[in-house]
Amino acid sequence: GRFGIPLVVGAAERGFAALAEEVRQAESEGGEAPAREALLAGLLAIADERTADAIRTISVRRGIDPADYALVAFGGAGGQHACAVAELLGIGTVLVPADAGLLSALGLGAAAVERFAQRQVLEPLAAAAERLAALLAELEDEARAAVAAEGVARQEIAVTRRLLHLRFLGQDATVAVEHDRAVPVEEAFAAAYRALFGYAPEGRGVELESVHVAAASRPAEPEPPLPQPPPSKAPAPARRRAWFDGWREVPAYDREALAPGARFAGPALVFEAHATTVVPAGWGGRVDGAGGLLLARS
């Protein structure tokens, strides 16, 4: 299911220049066409690995295993790389929403207006605890006012997050903890620290580095979830010649013709007006009740 051949092993580490040099050497020794295919496969491998590494930066390195989640692919090229990136991360499920190529624009149009207020504190938590409630109330008013300044009615504004950035005394990096009046701040911080690093030092003082509050316009009421359709066979596809670790004829589906419940197996291509989805061998797809394309490893 991955784009990779012996010529491009480690291409993501060596980079484009080294890969191009290998291709030039291969052309001089074994013909032009295979080397060009290897170059394109190498470029895909580099793109996939760099995308996966960016996801690792915001997940694995913060104590979150991407394998516990589904990967949502959007943008015109998102579906072309999604399954390969998912395999690099150990993810078994990919969701390609309807109109994935337009998802950023649709999201921008439907997004809530959100504004933040923050204060740097830099005090031991024990010393700052007495005025924490007053500080949160002050920041809540400030965040609401910033949203109201965008033309949102006051009754349509809600505080969405109250974050305390905490650290042990003497440390540089902080851990963000949601403020919950029902849970002592020290306990919440110790639990968050332990989840990230596997332990929480005993007997060390805690510093409140800063407080952040977010307010936003209230989103529209969510629509009730659509029932999952019964499985059905996908309509007979066209055939297209495509590269899946070698050239082959594969099914090519028109996404508009895939009704909810339709299922198919990879290797396959799914075309739509603003995007293309690549489904490698070992993966299968089905259309859910909302028109999303749900891909899963066999």
N, C-alpha and C positions, 0 to 999 in steps of 0.2 A: 504493500500500500504506500510505501514512501518513494519519493523521487530520489533515486540514488543508484549509481553504478560505480564499479571500481575506480574509474578515472577520477571521480569527484569525492572520494572518501576524505573527510576532513576539510572540504572546500570552505565551509563556514569559518574555519579558523585561519586558513591560508589567505582567503580573500580573492577578489576578482583577478588581480594581476597574476598571481601564481597559477590560477586556474587557466587563464588565457594562454600562459606560456606552455602549460601541458597540452592544451588543445593545438597550439601551433606545432608542437613536436609530433603529436599524434597525426596531424594532417600530412606531415612530411613522411611519416612512416606507413600509415595505413589508410589513406583516402580521406576525402573531404567530408562526405556526408555524415559518417558516424561521429566524427569529431564535433561537428556542429550540433548534433543532437546531444552529445555529451555536455557541451557548453551550456545549452539551454537547460538540461536537467540539473547541471551544477548551479545555475542561477536560481532555479526554483529551490534547490536545497539550501542555498544561502538565505533566501528570503524566508523560508519556513523556519530555519534555525534561529534567525535573528528575531522573528516574531515570537517564537516560543521562549526565547531568552528574555524578551521584554515582559512576557507574562510571568515568567519565573521571578523577575525582579519585584513584582507587586504581589506575589503569592508565596512561593516556596521560601523565599528569603525573609518573609514575615511570618512564617509558621503556618501557612495555609497550603494544603495539598490540592492542586488543581484537579487531581483525579476524582475528588469528591464532588465535582461540579460538572455541569454541561458547559460547552463552549458555544457562545452565541456569535454567529458570523454575519457581518453586514458590510455594505459597500459593494461596489461593482466587482471587486476582485476577492472579497472575503471568502466567498464560497469556493473559489478556486484553490485556496490554501488551507481551508479549515480542517479537513480530515487529516492532512499531513501534519499540521501543527498539533492537532489533538493527539495523534499517536506519539509525537515527541514528548508530550506532557503526560501521557498515560490516561488521557480522557477518553471515555467510551461513548459519549453522546454529543452530537452537534445539532444546534438548532439554527436553521436559516429562515428567518421570518419572511412573511409575505412582503413583497416590494423591498427586499433587502438592499437593493441598490439605491433606494431613496430613503432609507431608514434615518439617516442623519438629518435630512431636510424635514422629514415628517416629525421626528423627535423635537427638532428646534421649534417647529410650529406649535407643538403641543406642550412644550416644557413649561413648568411653573417658573414664576419669577422668584428668585432666591437671592438673599443678601445675608452677609455675615457681619458680626460685631465681635471684637476680641480685645482682651487686655493682657498685657504681660504682667506677671505677679512676682515671680522669683523670690518666693518666701517658703519657709518650712510649712507643710500642710497644717500642722498643729496651730501655727500662728495665724494662718489665713482662714482657718475654718470658721471663725466667728463671723467674718464679714462675707463669706462665700454666697450666702443666700441673697444679700443685698447686691453683690456684684453681678450675680446671674440676672436678677430683676432689672438692673440698669442696662445690661447688654441685651436683654430681651426687648426692652423698649426701643433701644437704638436700632436693633435689627428690624423690628416691625416698622419703624419710621422710614428706614431705607427702602423697604418694599413699598410702603405707601407712597413714597416719592416717585415711584414708577407708575403711579396711576391706579394702583390696586386699592379697592375699598378696605377700610380697616377690619370690617367683619369677615372679610375673605382672607385674612392673613393668620397664619398659625406658626408658632415656634416649633421647628421640626427636630432640632438637635441641640443638646447642651453638652459640650465636650470639655473635659478637664485634661490638660496635658501634664502628666506627672512623671517623675523620675526619682530614683534613689539619690540621696545627697552625694555629690561628687561625680555623678554621671553627666554625660553630655546629651545623649539621645533621650527622647521622651516617649511615653506610651499614652495614647489617647484613650480615655475612658468615658463612656456615657454616664452623665450624672443621673442617678436614680435616688430619690429621697428615701426609698425603702431599703437601700443597701449602703452600709457605711463605705465612705470613699476608700479607706485603707484596704478593706476587703475586696472591693471591686478592682483596685489597682493590683493587688497581689494575685488575684485570679487571672487578670489580663497578662501580667508579667509572666506568670507560670505557663500560661497557654503558649506564649511566644518563645520562651527560652527554656522551659522545662523545669525551672526552679524559681523560687523567690527568696532572696537573702533575708535571713531573720535578724531582727535587732537593728536594722538600718533605718534612719530617718527618711521621710518622703518629702520631696519638694514639689510645690505647685508652680510649674513654669508659666502657664498661661491658661486662660479660659476663653473658649470660643462658643458662640451661640449663632444658630442659623434660623432664619424665618423665611417663609415662602408663601406664595399665594396657594390657596387650597386647590388641589387637583379635582377634576371632575370625578363624580362617583364612578368607580370601576364597573364595567359591564360584567354580568354574571358569566362564569366560564361556560364555554360551549361544550356540549357532550361530545365524547370521543366517538367518531364514526366507526362502524364495523369495517374490518379489513376487506379490501376489494383488490382486484387485479388491475394494474395500470394498463392504460390503452396501449395497443401495439406501437412501439416507438420506431422512429427512423433509425438509420445506422450511420455512424460517422467514424472516420478514421482518426484515431487519437493516440497519444503517447502515454502508455501506462507501463513503465519499465520495458518498453518496446512498442512498436507500432501494432495496432490491432483495430478491428472494426468493433465498435461498442454501441449499445443502445443510446439514443439521443432523444430525451423526452422534452416535450413542450410543457412548461410548468402550468400554463393556463389550462391545459387539457387534463391535468392530474387532479381528480376530484378528491375531497376529503375521504380518507380511508385507503387511498391507492397505495400500493406497496411495490417495490422493485428492488433489485439487487445490483451491486456494483460488480465490475467496473461499468460506469455509466456517466453520461453527461445530462444535466438539466439546464435548458436554456429558457430565459425569460427576457423581457424587454430591456432591463437595465442591469442584468447580472447573469453569470453562469456559475453553476455548481458542479464541482468535480467529485464524483463518488468512486473511490478506489475499490479494488477487489478486497473482499473481506468486510465490506461495509454494506449495509442495506438502508433503504429509505422508505418513509411513509409520510403521508400528508395528514396533519392533525386537524382538529375541528376548526381552528382559526386560520387554516390555510398555510401554516408553517410547515417547512420541510424538516422532518426530524430524522437525522441520520444516526445510525448506531452500528458499532462493530459487531460482527457476527460472533 
